[in-house]
Amino acid sequence: MKHQPHILVIDGMALLFRSFYATSVMGHYQYLPDGRPTNGVQGFARHVLTAQSIVKPSHLVICWDMGTHTFRNELFDGYKANRTNPPEELIPQFDMAMEVAEWIGWKNIGEAGMEADDCIGSIVEKWKEEANITIISGDKDLLQLLNPATEIAFTKKGYSEYDVYTMERFKEEYAIDPHQFVDVKAFMGDASDGYPGVKGIGPKTALQLIQKYGSVDGVLRHLDELKPSQRNKIAENMEMLKLSYQLASIQRNVAINATLEEFIVPTYSSAAFDELAKKGFTSIAKHAYSLFS
């Protein structure tokens, strides 16, 4: 019997940022001979190697944002406008992370105008019928992608602890289906992404509304059943409610110009990691040797 492929989909942005901030707070930047800092990149690659050793996938792909401007900024000027620019030590590490991933033999996926989340959603959509999928990220928005073949491992502590959500666990905790999570987000908004949803409706009320009425449209059809205060809040924020729904929806139709074969986990050679060490990425090389030699 042929085994189903198991694709490990990595949110590269999430792991790069996480690794950068975990070490930069203590002033640890790990410079290359040419003076460029590598702390985020080395942490990112070590995290992926560890995840691979735990999940043991047959396939692996890394998804990236390509620049800061996406279609969501076109929809709403305030989208992520509250975020400060990345620290200057992190800026050269975006391209460097993709380069290192390529040297190691991992497939990078990114699409201009889209976010890493949209690429992840599109990979899930494309292969959910023929593969098991594990997503690694820190972004709860991805819960909307859960399905019987897809689980999400949210980063917790260090490189090896995860909070894993399956479709069953999600339904147990939220008492809705994963695709309805977008409707919840439309009402509650997302402070870190800078869109407000319906002012005055928090996560708890948002979830209760969707549990009862099923969707944003369902709530709008039954406005007359709501408390006057809720009705007024929704009426006053109707445009933002609809816009928040669009902003929270992960796209699943990004063209993924790659075959499943391109995601096959590489066979690591010590020569490749020796080469990385020579280039100055010593902690990635050491970590790879400890896991795979």
C-alpha positions as CSV (number, residue, x, y, z in Angstrom):
1,M,0.0,0.0,0.0
2,K,1.3,3.4,-0.9
3,H,1.8,5.8,2.0
4,Q,0.1,9.2,1.8
5,P,2.6,12.0,1.5
6,H,3.0,14.1,4.7
7,I,3.7,17.7,3.9
8,L,5.3,19.9,6.6
9,V,4.3,23.5,5.7
10,I,6.4,26.1,7.5
11,D,5.4,29.7,8.1
12,G,8.8,31.1,7.4
13,M,7.9,34.7,8.5
14,A,6.7,33.4,11.9
15,L,9.8,31.4,12.6
16,L,12.2,34.1,11.4
17,F,10.6,36.8,13.5
18,R,10.4,34.5,16.5
19,S,14.0,33.5,16.3
20,F,15.2,37.1,15.8
21,Y,13.4,38.5,18.8
22,A,14.3,35.5,21.0
23,T,18.0,36.3,20.7
24,S,18.1,40.1,19.9
25,V,16.6,40.9,23.4
26,M,19.9,39.7,24.8
27,G,22.0,41.5,22.1
28,H,23.0,38.2,20.4
29,Y,23.1,38.8,16.7
30,Q,25.8,36.3,15.4
31,Y,27.5,38.2,12.6
32,L,28.9,36.9,9.3
33,P,32.4,37.8,8.4
34,D,31.0,40.6,6.2
35,G,29.2,42.1,9.2
36,R,25.6,41.0,8.5
37,P,23.7,39.7,11.5
38,T,22.3,36.1,11.2
39,N,20.6,35.4,14.5
40,G,17.1,35.2,13.0
41,V,18.2,33.0,10.1
42,Q,20.2,30.6,12.3
43,G,17.3,30.2,14.7
44,F,14.8,29.8,11.8
45,A,16.9,27.0,10.2
46,R,17.5,25.2,13.5
47,H,13.7,25.4,14.2
48,V,12.9,23.9,10.8
49,L,15.5,21.1,11.3
50,T,14.1,20.3,14.7
51,A,10.5,20.3,13.4
52,Q,11.5,18.0,10.7
53,S,13.1,15.6,13.2
54,I,9.9,15.6,15.3
55,V,7.2,15.5,12.5
56,K,9.2,13.2,10.1
57,P,7.4,14.5,7.0
58,S,8.0,13.2,3.5
59,H,7.7,16.7,2.0
60,L,8.6,20.2,3.3
61,V,7.9,23.7,2.0
62,I,8.5,27.1,3.5
63,C,6.1,30.0,2.8
64,W,7.1,33.7,2.9
65,D,5.6,37.2,2.6
66,M,7.1,38.9,-0.5
67,G,7.4,42.5,0.7
68,T,5.1,44.4,3.1
69,H,2.5,45.6,0.6
70,T,-0.4,43.1,-0.1
71,F,-3.9,43.2,-1.5
72,R,-5.1,43.7,2.1
73,N,-3.4,47.1,2.2
74,E,-5.4,48.0,-1.0
75,L,-8.6,47.1,0.8
76,F,-7.8,49.0,4.0
77,D,-5.1,51.6,4.6
78,G,-5.0,50.8,8.3
79,Y,-4.1,47.1,7.7
80,K,-1.0,46.4,9.8
81,A,-0.3,50.1,9.9
82,N,0.2,50.0,13.6
83,R,3.3,47.8,13.2
84,T,6.7,49.4,13.5
85,N,9.3,48.8,10.8
86,P,11.4,45.7,11.5
87,P,14.7,46.5,13.3
88,E,17.6,47.2,10.9
89,E,19.4,44.0,12.0
90,L,16.5,42.0,10.8
91,I,16.1,43.6,7.3
92,P,19.0,41.8,5.6
93,Q,17.8,38.5,7.1
94,F,14.6,38.1,5.0
95,D,16.5,37.4,1.7
96,M,19.2,35.6,3.6
97,A,16.7,33.1,5.2
98,M,15.3,32.2,1.8
99,E,18.9,31.8,0.4
100,V,19.9,29.5,3.3
101,A,16.7,27.5,2.9
102,E,17.6,27.0,-0.7
103,W,21.2,25.9,0.1
104,I,19.9,23.3,2.5
105,G,17.5,22.0,-0.1
106,W,14.1,23.3,1.0
107,K,11.5,24.7,-1.4
108,N,10.5,28.4,-0.8
109,I,7.1,29.7,-1.9
110,G,6.0,33.3,-1.9
111,E,3.8,35.5,-4.1
112,A,4.0,39.3,-4.5
113,G,0.9,41.0,-3.1
114,M,0.0,38.0,-1.0
115,E,1.0,36.9,2.5
116,A,2.6,33.7,3.6
117,D,-0.8,32.7,5.1
118,D,-2.4,32.9,1.6
119,C,0.4,30.6,0.2
120,I,-0.2,28.2,3.1
121,G,-3.9,28.2,2.5
122,S,-3.4,27.6,-1.2
123,I,-1.0,24.7,-0.6
124,V,-3.6,23.1,1.8
125,E,-6.4,23.6,-0.8
126,K,-4.3,22.1,-3.6
127,W,-3.1,18.9,-1.8
128,K,-5.6,18.3,1.1
129,E,-7.2,15.4,-0.8
130,E,-3.9,13.6,-1.5
131,A,-1.6,14.3,1.5
132,N,-1.6,14.8,5.3
133,I,-0.5,18.3,6.1
134,T,1.1,19.8,9.3
135,I,1.4,23.6,9.4
136,I,3.9,25.2,11.8
137,S,3.2,28.8,12.7
138,G,2.3,31.2,15.5
139,D,-0.6,32.7,13.8
140,K,-4.1,31.7,15.1
141,D,-5.7,33.0,11.8
142,L,-4.6,29.7,10.3
143,L,-7.2,27.8,12.3
144,Q,-9.7,28.5,9.5
145,L,-7.6,26.0,7.3
146,L,-8.1,23.0,9.5
147,N,-9.7,20.0,7.8
148,P,-9.6,16.2,8.4
149,A,-6.2,15.9,6.7
150,T,-4.6,19.1,8.1
151,E,-3.3,19.9,11.6
152,I,-1.6,23.1,12.9
153,A,1.2,23.1,15.4
154,F,1.5,26.5,17.1
155,T,4.9,27.4,18.4
156,K,5.2,27.3,22.2
157,K,8.5,27.2,24.0
158,G,11.9,26.8,22.4
159,Y,12.3,24.7,19.2
160,S,10.4,21.6,20.2
161,E,7.2,22.4,22.1
162,Y,4.0,22.8,20.1
163,D,0.3,23.4,20.8
164,V,-1.3,21.1,18.1
165,Y,-4.8,21.7,16.8
166,T,-6.7,19.1,14.8
167,M,-10.2,19.7,13.3
168,E,-11.7,17.6,16.2
169,R,-10.0,19.7,18.9
170,F,-11.0,23.0,17.2
171,K,-14.7,21.9,17.0
172,E,-14.6,20.7,20.6
173,E,-13.2,24.0,21.9
174,Y,-15.1,26.5,19.7
175,A,-18.3,24.5,18.8
176,I,-18.2,25.8,15.2
177,D,-16.5,24.5,12.1
178,P,-13.0,25.9,11.2
179,H,-14.2,27.8,8.1
180,Q,-16.5,29.8,10.4
181,F,-13.5,31.2,12.3
182,V,-13.4,33.9,9.7
183,D,-16.9,35.1,10.7
184,V,-15.8,35.2,14.4
185,K,-12.7,37.3,13.4
186,A,-15.0,39.7,11.3
187,F,-16.9,40.6,14.5
188,M,-13.9,40.7,17.0
189,G,-11.3,42.2,14.6
190,D,-7.6,41.8,15.1
191,A,-5.6,44.4,17.0
192,S,-2.2,43.1,15.8
193,D,-3.3,43.3,12.2
194,G,-4.9,46.7,12.8
195,Y,-8.5,46.1,11.9
196,P,-11.3,46.7,14.5
197,G,-14.2,44.4,13.5
198,V,-17.2,45.7,15.3
199,K,-16.2,48.0,18.1
200,G,-17.6,46.8,21.4
201,I,-17.9,43.1,20.3
202,G,-15.2,41.0,21.8
203,P,-14.0,37.5,21.2
204,K,-16.6,35.9,23.5
205,T,-19.6,37.6,22.0
206,A,-18.3,37.2,18.5
207,L,-18.0,33.4,19.0
208,Q,-21.5,33.2,20.6
209,L,-23.0,35.0,17.6
210,I,-21.5,32.6,15.1
211,Q,-22.4,29.5,17.2
212,K,-26.0,30.7,17.2
213,Y,-26.4,32.2,13.7
214,G,-23.6,30.4,11.7
215,S,-22.1,33.3,9.8
216,V,-21.9,37.1,9.4
217,D,-24.8,36.9,7.0
218,G,-26.8,34.7,9.4
219,V,-26.3,37.3,12.2
220,L,-27.4,40.1,9.8
221,R,-30.5,38.2,8.8
222,H,-31.5,37.9,12.5
223,L,-30.6,41.4,13.7
224,D,-34.0,41.9,15.2
225,E,-33.3,39.1,17.6
226,L,-30.2,40.8,19.1
227,K,-30.1,43.0,22.1
228,P,-30.5,46.7,21.1
229,S,-27.0,47.5,22.1
230,Q,-25.5,44.8,19.9
231,R,-27.8,45.8,17.0
232,N,-26.6,49.4,17.2
233,K,-22.9,48.4,17.4
234,I,-23.3,46.3,14.2
235,A,-25.4,49.0,12.4
236,E,-22.7,51.6,13.2
237,N,-19.8,49.3,12.0
238,M,-21.5,47.5,9.1
239,E,-18.8,48.5,6.5
240,M,-16.0,47.6,8.8
241,L,-17.6,44.3,9.6
242,K,-17.7,43.4,5.9
243,L,-14.2,44.7,5.4
244,S,-12.9,42.8,8.4
245,Y,-14.4,39.6,6.9
246,Q,-12.3,40.1,3.7
247,L,-9.2,40.9,5.7
248,A,-9.5,37.9,7.9
249,S,-10.2,35.5,5.0
250,I,-7.1,33.5,4.0
251,Q,-6.9,33.2,0.2
252,R,-6.8,29.7,-1.2
253,N,-6.3,30.4,-4.9
254,V,-2.7,31.6,-5.1
255,A,-1.1,29.8,-8.1
256,I,1.4,27.4,-6.5
257,N,3.8,26.9,-9.4
258,A,5.5,23.8,-8.0
259,T,4.9,20.1,-8.0
260,L,4.7,17.9,-4.9
261,E,8.0,16.3,-6.0
262,E,9.7,19.7,-5.5
263,F,8.7,19.5,-1.8
264,I,10.4,16.1,-1.1
265,V,12.6,16.3,2.0
266,P,16.2,16.5,0.8
267,T,18.8,14.0,1.7
268,Y,21.3,16.0,3.7
269,S,25.0,15.7,2.9
270,S,27.6,16.8,5.4
271,A,29.3,18.7,2.6
272,A,26.3,21.0,2.3
273,F,26.5,21.8,6.1
274,D,30.3,22.1,6.0
275,E,29.7,24.7,3.3
276,L,27.2,26.5,5.5
277,A,29.6,26.5,8.4
278,K,32.3,28.0,6.1
279,K,30.0,30.8,5.1
280,G,29.5,31.6,8.8
281,F,26.3,29.7,9.6
282,T,28.0,27.5,12.2
283,S,25.1,27.0,14.6
284,I,22.8,25.6,11.8
285,A,25.6,23.2,10.8
286,K,26.2,22.0,14.3
287,H,22.4,21.5,14.9
288,A,22.1,19.6,11.6
289,Y,24.9,17.3,12.6
290,S,23.4,16.6,16.0
291,L,20.1,15.7,14.5
292,F,20.9,13.9,11.2
293,S,24.4,12.5,11.3
